[in-house]
Amino acid sequence: MDLRDAVMTAYPARRSLIARSRHVWDRYIGWGSAHPLKRRAMRQLAVSAIMSAIADTTMDFIAREPAQAKRYTKGGFDAFWKGVAG
């Protein structure tokens, strides 16, 4: 079973936001615990998605203030590393 199937099975669409969030959380935890290799692959993809988002934001800042490129490049990497390494 893939993650989407696990989450969407019996999804409580008409319930409260907290009930829907809890459903997603519980299914994600259950799926990840049952499929550690798939979870590892998802984690690696998430790191890539985090890097892409921070890199895009960094480049947007540099486009607005090119003179600050070095500062923004360092700050962007610091934010990325803190998010990945803790």
PyMOL commands that set and color helices and strands:
alter all, ss='L'
color gray80, all
select helices_A, chain A and resi 3-8+17-34+36-64+66-85
alter helices_A, ss='H'
color red, helices_A
deselect
rebuild
show_as cartoon
